[in-house]
Amino acid sequence: MECVLGLDLGTSGLKAVLVGWEGETLASTSETYGYDVPRPGWAETNPAVWEAAARAAVRRLRASHPSARVAAVAIDGQMHGIVLVDGEGEAVHPAVLWPDGRATGIVEEWRRSLSPAVASALGNPLAAGMAGPVLGWLQVHRPDAVARAARALSPKDWLRSRLVPGSLVTDASDASATLMWDVFANDWCTALLEEAGLPVELLPEVWPSDAEAGRIPGDVARSWGLPEGIPVAVGCADVAATMLAVEDPDAVATVVLGTGAQAVAMGVVPQRSSATRHHTYRGTDDRRYAMVASTNAGLALTRVCTLLGIEWPELYASPFDALGPDDPVFLPFFAAERLPDPLPGGRASWRRLSSHGGRELLAASAVEAVLFGVRRALEALPVGRGPVQVAGGGTADPRVRQFLADALDRPLLVSEARDATALGAAHLALRTLGRAPKRRVGSLALLRPSRSVDERYDLYRRELERALLD
């Protein structure tokens, strides 16, 4: 049984899929992990955690499908993170991840000092958590690590280098999300590097997402349980992989709900302005996409479960789709938000509390707030009034999907693809072999709005505005 292997390196877990020649999923598995918060607002991890999870997932797939012959591998990964590595590809500092806010001061400095020409070339709002500002922070606060580094890699590029030693390159989908990329020249923004004083020598070469990064050598192949000499694709960012697998031509936008939440619109034209309310990044081809990402989605709900002492089934069983004007409103901003409007972290709270209700209503308002965050994100995208496609583990619950349809006041196309992001990575592996995978554009269902939730949404927006004035 010939197939390809796709690995999705997420923030809170790794998924692995075996995919056949037609793009069909043959088997899948996953591993979970967390990340470290050494200080409030920080998010980092030892990247060895990712390799251990990937090896465990591959072993499980190989054990359950011993007749499968893997012919190629591709990896996608969480965006914006940065891993400083030496010439051998070994990490010289913990990986700093996208929810991290330590570079807020660097961002403020860039706002004051960058020339208008450089700011417009970036075509993206300045935000902490992106690789460029984080690299600036590391230069100031971790100079020894920067001095030892040979490259600054994205998470998926570091994991790929464990399969192809010395493959210290990246692709445009990850490079364009670093705040060190000229979205118009489609290359590293050398003027930004000069004005911000960033070390240009640490930036990797940019290769096509489906290019062959190298082949797995014998010793590595044996330790991973994979065939020797098979190609490994350069890979791509997680959102680009998801869109590669599930993009539906009938949808004006796609919402992916998981650890974070992303609202994505493909085929946008970049704007020469740092005042835009959405990001503009590259996909796995020459197209750009607009995205507004919410940090406080699954991460916030995980924190709520801990605070309330409940499990996920109880959270989703709460009456989040039946809250009224006298019920509490939750603001999920444990971490800072970048878009559509910058919001500081440490502002999570339940508001409008009374003697009415208990833990069930607190849980319900938390789910509601995360889904209202998706509405805020979609409202900032340059899209029309057509249907919205939904994907991601956070949309598996039917009540969540119906509430999203109601909150967005749009029909929802529910993607048929399971493990969509890992499936997109596997499609890249097929393309590396010269094969054209079948694009997954079908939908399991078309959900239409059933009621208005505007009254609750208006309450949420008013409480958010009040919180920002506190």
Disulfide bonds with the S-S distance in Angstrom:
none
